[in-house]
Amino acid sequence: MAQFGIPVAPVVLPERAVFHHSVGSGRTAQEAEPESKAAADIALLWNWVCDQVNMPSHKQDDTKTR
């Protein structure tokens, strides 16, 4: 991918039990175990993706605009 000028995420998502367990209950790793390594892995990936598309990675507080 990199040879075609497409950035490759530097974040690796290892197999973690919480990924499997959370899917069974219809939740994400962040919802099931917010302090877990899996949640941190996903946060790193999300931050990288947001950087790539020039988008803030945090939830914006829209109460200030009302």
C-alpha angles and dihedrals in degrees: 000000000000090000088063093051094257112135116237118214112250089209119101119205106207120198107273127178093231090064090060096040096048094051090057090059095041095250137115124245088254091056095043098043111004094180095048128114088245091058090049090050091053092046090054091050092046092050091050092049091049090051090052093055096036094244129139111256096211129075108263119232103237094183089086091063095053 
